[in-house]
């Protein structure tokens, strides 16, 4: 019976020692957090293994992250995929339609967001300034020389080409007027007034022709012959050509003297501002001016923009990751962690395994205790 109690006691002691030593070894991985000193002498195994090697651990974690976790291939496989590109395109298109293309904001609102609240007044002022400069330049050009110098050559040729048709038209209209009742009435009035001013001679002529209507008929007939005569056409054509030549030599300023340029310019500028109507035009949304904008952008802009972004991201991925220096970021972050955080990090992952190691140490200690008890027992027997 004593032998059994001895085995049990030695097994218990062995298990206690084995479990305690393994538990102590695990604790010594992290503790103590700082080095302990007796005077000038630092106690061995202080600080714990991980606090002592934290710098190396941080460096190795950084290399592990960059070499095995956050590698360019990882980003390509997880982020730069056709499916991700399609989702990005849909997301971008949805946000563009929601916040821009189908937004209730007017162009005025967008300008306010851009800090251009006074754009309407400034635009109108600039338009008026440009129009005023152009009108002044036109006025200066038109009035700074003769009509021949100012008018384009093509216009002058067209005017000269119109002289003969105008001459023919004038004579035709003159013939129609002379042969019309109105023309007859005018001739009769002229003849009556003329004869009335000639006294006795007028009365004699009136008596010779009898009724003035006969004289009017004769005058009408002669007037029609005069209008239809080739010489009349030549006379009138030459007269118009001569007058046109003289007009071409005259300064434009003289021809348009007294013309109200300021009134004309004011009317033109008022008309431009009225037609421009920037206030009303800017008080509409983008959709009002571009109703098919969403469909057009979805077809021509969004796919190309997303494709360009993904292409550039893939091309610059390794360079960008290299510039980020993820290993140094991880190292710096780990270096800033308190040792207790590192301890919680490791224990959070391996707490169960560490407990099993403690249990295993206790089990092995118990087995060793039993073996030692058996050895002692058989030694005493011999």
Backbone torsions as a table, in degrees:
resi	resn	phi	psi	omega
1	UNK	NA	-40.3	177.3
2	UNK	-60.8	-34.7	179.7
3	UNK	-61.9	-42.2	-179.4
4	UNK	-63.4	-47.4	179.0
5	UNK	-62.6	-33.9	177.2
6	UNK	-65.2	-45.7	178.7
7	UNK	-60.9	-44.8	-179.8
8	UNK	-61.8	-44.5	-179.2
9	UNK	-62.7	-45.1	-179.1
10	UNK	-67.8	-38.1	176.8
11	UNK	-62.5	-41.2	179.1
12	UNK	-63.9	-46.4	178.9
13	UNK	-62.3	-43.6	179.6
14	UNK	-63.4	-42.1	178.7
15	UNK	-64.5	-41.6	179.6
16	UNK	-62.3	-45.2	179.9
17	UNK	-66.2	-45.2	-178.6
18	UNK	-63.5	-45.4	179.1
19	UNK	-65.3	-43.1	-178.4
20	UNK	-64.8	-42.8	-178.8
21	UNK	-64.3	-41.0	177.7
22	UNK	-65.8	-42.0	177.8
23	UNK	-62.1	-41.6	178.4
24	UNK	-64.6	-39.8	179.4
25	UNK	-63.3	-40.8	178.3
26	UNK	-65.1	-43.7	179.1
27	UNK	-62.7	-34.4	-178.2
28	UNK	-72.0	-11.6	172.5
29	UNK	-62.9	-31.4	-174.0
30	UNK	-117.6	-25.4	-172.3
31	UNK	-119.7	150.2	-4.4
32	UNK	-71.4	159.0	-178.1
33	UNK	-72.3	-28.5	179.7
34	UNK	-124.3	163.4	177.5
35	UNK	-69.1	141.3	179.1
36	UNK	-108.5	139.2	-175.2
37	UNK	-126.6	144.7	166.5
38	UNK	-115.6	99.1	-172.9
39	UNK	68.7	-123.7	178.5
40	UNK	-90.4	-5.5	-171.2
41	UNK	-98.5	124.9	179.7
42	UNK	-85.7	132.2	178.9
43	UNK	-65.6	139.6	178.1
44	UNK	-65.2	154.9	179.0
45	UNK	63.0	22.4	173.5
46	UNK	-124.3	134.9	-5.8
47	UNK	-71.3	-174.9	179.7
48	UNK	-65.1	172.3	-174.7
49	UNK	-59.6	-49.9	-176.1
50	UNK	-69.0	-45.1	175.4
51	UNK	-59.1	-37.3	-179.1
52	UNK	-67.6	-36.6	-177.8
53	UNK	-104.3	22.3	-175.6
54	UNK	-58.1	-40.9	-179.6
55	UNK	-60.6	-45.1	178.9
56	UNK	-67.5	-39.0	177.4
57	UNK	-61.1	-43.7	179.6
58	UNK	-62.2	-41.8	179.6
59	UNK	-64.4	-42.7	-179.4
60	UNK	-67.9	-38.0	176.3
61	UNK	-62.8	-42.0	177.5
62	UNK	-60.3	-44.7	178.7
63	UNK	-65.2	-38.6	179.4
64	UNK	-63.5	-42.8	-179.5
65	UNK	-62.8	-46.5	-176.9
66	UNK	-76.3	-30.0	-176.3
67	UNK	-89.3	-25.7	-173.2
68	UNK	-128.7	-23.1	-176.4
69	UNK	-102.8	-66.5	-177.3
70	UNK	-97.5	65.9	179.4
71	UNK	-93.3	161.8	175.8
72	UNK	-55.5	-39.3	179.0
73	UNK	-63.6	-35.9	178.0
74	UNK	-62.1	-45.6	179.2
75	UNK	-65.2	-39.9	179.1
76	UNK	-62.6	-43.6	-176.2
77	UNK	-73.0	-31.7	-175.7
78	UNK	-95.7	-33.6	-173.2
79	UNK	-111.2	-44.6	-173.2
80	UNK	-93.1	60.2	-179.1
81	UNK	-112.2	158.5	176.5
82	UNK	-57.1	-38.2	178.7
83	UNK	-64.6	-43.4	178.0
84	UNK	-65.7	-37.6	177.6
85	UNK	-63.7	-41.3	178.9
86	UNK	-65.0	-42.9	178.9
87	UNK	-65.5	-38.9	177.8
88	UNK	-63.7	-41.9	178.6
89	UNK	-62.5	-44.1	178.7
90	UNK	-64.3	-42.6	179.1
91	UNK	-62.3	-47.4	-179.2
92	UNK	-62.8	-44.1	179.5
93	UNK	-63.6	-40.9	-179.8
94	UNK	-64.0	-42.3	-179.9
95	UNK	-69.1	-37.5	177.5
96	UNK	-63.0	-44.3	179.6
97	UNK	-66.8	-41.1	-176.1
98	UNK	-69.8	-43.3	-171.0
99	UNK	-101.9	-13.8	-176.5
100	UNK	-126.7	-66.4	-169.2
101	UNK	-68.4	-38.6	179.2
102	UNK	-108.2	17.7	-178.9
103	UNK	-72.9	150.6	176.7
104	UNK	-79.5	-4.7	179.5
105	UNK	-68.7	134.6	175.5
106	UNK	-82.8	170.9	178.1
107	UNK	-63.1	-31.8	173.4
108	UNK	-57.3	-45.0	-179.1
109	UNK	-62.8	-42.5	179.1
110	UNK	-63.5	-37.9	178.6
111	UNK	-66.5	-37.0	177.4
112	UNK	-65.0	-40.6	177.6
113	UNK	-61.2	-32.9	-179.8
114	UNK	-84.8	0.1	179.6
115	UNK	77.5	25.5	-178.6
116	UNK	-117.0	55.2	-175.9
117	UNK	-69.0	-32.8	-178.1
118	UNK	-91.9	21.9	-174.8
119	UNK	-65.4	-36.8	-177.0
120	UNK	-61.5	-52.4	-179.8
121	UNK	-62.2	-41.7	179.9
122	UNK	-65.2	-40.7	-179.9
123	UNK	-64.6	-46.2	179.3
124	UNK	-60.6	-41.9	179.6
125	UNK	-63.2	-41.4	179.5
126	UNK	-67.4	-39.1	177.8
127	UNK	-61.9	-46.1	179.5
128	UNK	-63.3	-37.8	178.5
129	UNK	-63.8	-45.8	179.4
130	UNK	-63.7	-44.8	-179.7
131	UNK	-62.4	-43.4	-179.9
132	UNK	-62.8	-41.3	177.9
133	UNK	-63.5	-42.3	-179.1
134	UNK	-68.1	-41.4	179.0
135	UNK	-65.2	-40.2	177.3
136	UNK	-63.6	-41.0	178.2
137	UNK	-64.2	-40.4	178.0
138	UNK	-63.8	-44.3	179.6
139	UNK	-61.5	-44.8	-179.8
140	UNK	-61.6	-43.1	-179.0
141	UNK	-66.5	-39.1	-177.2
142	UNK	-71.4	-31.3	-173.4
143	UNK	-105.3	10.8	-176.0
144	UNK	-101.6	9.7	179.5
145	UNK	-160.9	-173.3	178.1
146	UNK	-76.4	166.7	179.2
147	UNK	-61.7	-35.2	179.5
148	UNK	-65.0	-35.2	-179.7
149	UNK	-77.9	-32.1	-175.3
150	UNK	-86.0	-43.5	-175.4
151	UNK	-72.7	135.9	177.0
152	UNK	-57.9	146.6	-177.4
153	UNK	-59.2	-39.1	-179.9
154	UNK	-61.8	-38.8	179.0
155	UNK	-66.3	-40.5	179.4
156	UNK	-63.0	-41.3	178.6
157	UNK	-63.9	-38.4	179.4
158	UNK	-65.8	-39.2	177.1
159	UNK	-62.3	-45.3	179.7
160	UNK	-62.8	-36.3	178.7
161	UNK	-69.8	-22.1	-178.7
162	UNK	-88.3	-10.4	-176.7
163	UNK	-62.1	-48.0	-178.7
164	UNK	-63.4	-47.1	175.9
165	UNK	-61.4	-35.5	178.7
166	UNK	-67.0	-40.4	177.9
167	UNK	-60.6	-46.4	178.9
168	UNK	-61.5	-41.5	-179.4
169	UNK	-64.9	-42.1	-179.5
170	UNK	-62.3	-44.9	-178.9
171	UNK	-67.5	-37.6	177.6
172	UNK	-63.7	-45.4	179.4
173	UNK	-65.4	-36.1	177.3
174	UNK	-63.7	-43.3	178.6
175	UNK	-62.2	-42.8	178.7
176	UNK	-64.0	-38.3	-179.9
177	UNK	-68.7	-43.9	-179.2
178	UNK	-61.1	-38.3	-176.1
179	UNK	-86.5	0.9	-177.9
180	UNK	-93.4	160.6	176.3
181	UNK	-56.9	-37.4	178.2
182	UNK	-62.4	-42.4	178.4
183	UNK	-63.4	-41.3	179.0
184	UNK	-61.8	-42.8	179.4
185	UNK	-63.0	-40.0	178.9
186	UNK	-64.6	-46.0	179.3
187	UNK	-61.4	-41.4	-179.2
188	UNK	-63.5	-42.4	179.7
189	UNK	-64.3	-40.8	179.1
190	UNK	-64.5	-43.7	-178.2
191	UNK	-66.7	-42.6	179.7
192	UNK	-62.5	-44.3	179.0
193	UNK	-64.0	-38.0	-179.1
194	UNK	-66.6	-46.6	-178.3
195	UNK	-66.9	-33.3	-179.3
196	UNK	-66.4	-27.8	-179.3
197	UNK	-84.1	-9.4	-175.6
198	UNK	-98.3	2.2	173.9
199	UNK	65.1	-126.6	-175.6
200	UNK	-62.2	-42.3	-179.6
201	UNK	-61.6	-40.4	179.7
202	UNK	-63.6	-40.9	-179.8
203	UNK	-66.2	-38.7	179.7
204	UNK	-64.5	-44.4	178.8
205	UNK	-62.2	-39.1	-178.8
206	UNK	-66.4	-38.3	177.8
207	UNK	-68.2	-35.3	-178.3
208	UNK	-66.9	-43.1	-178.8
209	UNK	-87.9	-12.5	-178.5
210	UNK	79.6	-129.4	-179.8
211	UNK	-66.4	142.8	-178.2
212	UNK	-65.7	-18.7	179.8
213	UNK	-61.7	-37.4	179.5
214	UNK	-64.6	-40.2	178.8
215	UNK	-65.8	-38.2	178.5
216	UNK	-62.4	-42.3	179.7
217	UNK	-61.9	-43.0	-179.6
218	UNK	-64.2	-42.7	-179.4
219	UNK	-65.9	-38.9	177.5
220	UNK	-60.7	-44.6	-177.8
221	UNK	-63.4	-42.0	179.8
222	UNK	-69.3	-36.3	178.8
223	UNK	-65.4	-39.4	177.9
224	UNK	-65.1	-38.7	176.5
225	UNK	-63.3	-40.5	179.8
226	UNK	-63.1	-43.8	-178.4
227	UNK	-65.7	-37.2	-176.8
228	UNK	-82.5	-9.4	-177.6
229	UNK	-69.0	139.2	177.9
230	UNK	-58.2	-34.0	-179.3
231	UNK	-64.1	-34.8	177.9
232	UNK	-63.7	-43.4	178.2
233	UNK	-59.2	-47.0	-179.5
234	UNK	-62.9	-41.2	-179.2
235	UNK	-61.3	-49.1	-178.2
236	UNK	-67.0	-40.0	179.8
237	UNK	-63.1	-45.2	179.2
238	UNK	-64.0	-38.0	180.0
239	UNK	-63.9	-43.7	-179.5
240	UNK	-66.9	-41.7	177.2
241	UNK	-59.4	-42.3	-178.5
242	UNK	-65.4	-44.4	179.9
243	UNK	-64.6	-39.3	179.6
244	UNK	-65.1	-38.8	178.2
245	UNK	-63.9	-41.0	179.3
246	UNK	-68.1	-38.4	179.0
247	UNK	-64.4	-37.9	179.7
248	UNK	-61.5	-30.5	-177.6
249	UNK	-82.4	-14.4	-175.8
250	UNK	-81.4	144.7	176.8
251	UNK	-63.1	143.0	179.9
252	UNK	-64.4	-35.8	179.4
253	UNK	-57.2	-37.3	178.5
254	UNK	-70.5	-37.5	-178.4
255	UNK	-70.1	-35.1	-176.6
256	UNK	-105.9	19.8	-179.3
257	UNK	-55.7	135.6	-179.2
258	UNK	83.4	-0.6	179.7
259	UNK	-69.9	136.9	-176.8
260	UNK	-82.7	81.1	179.8
261	UNK	-65.4	-42.4	-178.0
262	UNK	-61.3	-41.7	177.5
263	UNK	-63.6	-40.8	178.2
264	UNK	-63.7	-45.1	-179.0
265	UNK	-63.6	-41.4	179.3
266	UNK	-62.5	-40.0	179.4
267	UNK	-66.4	-40.9	179.5
268	UNK	-64.2	-44.9	-178.8
269	UNK	-66.9	-38.8	177.5
270	UNK	-64.3	-39.3	178.7
271	UNK	-65.4	-41.3	-179.9
272	UNK	-63.7	-45.2	179.6
273	UNK	-64.2	-39.2	179.2
274	UNK	-64.2	-45.3	-179.8
275	UNK	-71.8	-32.6	179.5
276	UNK	-65.3	-49.5	172.8
277	UNK	44.2	56.0	-175.0
278	UNK	-61.9	-36.4	-178.5
279	UNK	-57.8	-47.1	-179.6
280	UNK	-71.2	-36.5	-178.1
281	UNK	-69.1	-33.9	-178.9
282	UNK	-85.2	-7.0	179.4
283	UNK	-90.1	30.1	177.2
284	UNK	-126.0	160.5	-178.9
285	UNK	-84.9	168.6	176.0
286	UNK	-61.8	-36.2	-179.2
287	UNK	-63.9	-32.2	179.2
288	UNK	-63.0	-37.1	-179.8
289	UNK	-89.4	-23.6	-172.8
290	UNK	-137.6	74.5	-174.1
291	UNK	-67.3	-30.8	179.7
292	UNK	-99.6	20.7	-177.6
293	UNK	-63.0	-39.0	-178.0
294	UNK	-63.1	-45.0	-179.8
295	UNK	-65.5	-40.4	-178.7
296	UNK	-66.4	-44.2	179.8
297	UNK	-66.2	-39.5	178.7
298	UNK	-62.3	-26.8	-178.4
299	UNK	-92.9	-37.2	-170.6
300	UNK	-110.7	-23.0	-172.6
301	UNK	-109.4	-57.7	-173.3
302	UNK	-57.3	-48.9	-179.4
303	UNK	-60.9	-43.6	-179.0
304	UNK	-66.9	-37.4	-178.9
305	UNK	-67.1	-45.8	-179.7
306	UNK	-67.4	-41.2	178.8
307	UNK	-61.8	-41.9	178.1
308	UNK	-63.4	-43.2	-179.2
309	UNK	-63.1	-43.5	-179.6
310	UNK	-68.8	-39.2	178.5
311	UNK	-62.1	-45.8	179.3
312	UNK	-66.9	-37.9	178.8
313	UNK	-63.4	-41.4	179.4
314	UNK	-68.6	-38.8	-179.2
315	UNK	-68.4	-34.5	-176.3
316	UNK	-99.9	5.9	-172.7
317	UNK	-60.0	-52.6	-177.1
318	UNK	-64.2	-40.4	179.5
319	UNK	-64.3	-43.0	-178.0
320	UNK	-65.5	-43.7	178.4
321	UNK	-64.0	-36.2	177.1
322	UNK	-64.5	-39.6	179.4
323	UNK	-70.8	-30.1	178.4
324	UNK	-67.3	-29.8	-179.4
325	UNK	53.3	61.4	-177.4
326	UNK	-61.0	-35.0	-179.7
327	UNK	-61.6	-39.7	178.8
328	UNK	-70.0	-35.9	178.4
329	UNK	-63.1	-46.1	179.1
330	UNK	-61.8	-44.4	-179.9
331	UNK	-60.3	-45.0	-179.2
332	UNK	-63.6	-40.2	-179.9
333	UNK	-66.9	-43.8	179.4
334	UNK	-64.0	-38.2	179.0
335	UNK	-62.2	-28.7	-178.6
336	UNK	-85.3	-14.1	179.2
337	UNK	-65.6	138.0	167.2
338	UNK	-64.8	152.2	-179.8
339	UNK	-59.5	-31.9	179.6
340	UNK	-63.7	-34.3	177.4
341	UNK	-67.3	-43.8	176.9
342	UNK	-60.8	-39.5	179.6
343	UNK	-63.3	-46.4	178.4
344	UNK	-62.9	-36.1	179.4
345	UNK	-62.8	-50.0	-178.3
346	UNK	-68.9	-44.7	-179.4
347	UNK	-66.8	-33.1	177.9
348	UNK	-62.2	-31.0	179.8
349	UNK	-85.2	-40.7	-168.3
350	UNK	-118.0	18.9	-176.6
351	UNK	-59.1	-44.5	-179.6
352	UNK	-64.1	-41.5	179.9
353	UNK	-65.2	-39.2	178.4
354	UNK	-64.7	-38.4	176.9
355	UNK	-62.8	-40.6	178.5
356	UNK	-64.3	-36.0	177.3
357	UNK	-64.1	-42.0	177.7
358	UNK	-61.9	-45.5	178.7
359	UNK	-62.7	-42.1	179.2
360	UNK	-62.3	-40.3	177.1
361	UNK	-61.4	-41.5	178.2
362	UNK	-65.0	-42.1	179.5
363	UNK	-62.6	-46.5	178.8
364	UNK	-64.0	-38.7	177.8
365	UNK	-62.3	-41.8	178.1
366	UNK	-63.1	-43.3	178.4
367	UNK	-62.0	-43.5	179.2
368	UNK	-62.2	-40.4	178.3
369	UNK	-61.1	-42.7	178.3
370	UNK	-62.7	-44.9	-180.0
371	UNK	-61.1	-43.3	179.1
372	UNK	-62.5	-39.7	178.5
373	UNK	-63.2	-42.0	178.2
374	UNK	-64.2	-41.7	178.6
375	UNK	-60.6	-45.2	-179.9
376	UNK	-62.7	-41.5	-177.9
377	UNK	-63.4	-48.7	-178.0
378	UNK	-69.5	-28.6	177.2
379	UNK	-67.6	-41.1	179.0
380	UNK	-65.4	-33.9	-179.3
381	UNK	-67.5	-35.8	-178.6
382	UNK	-78.2	NA	NA
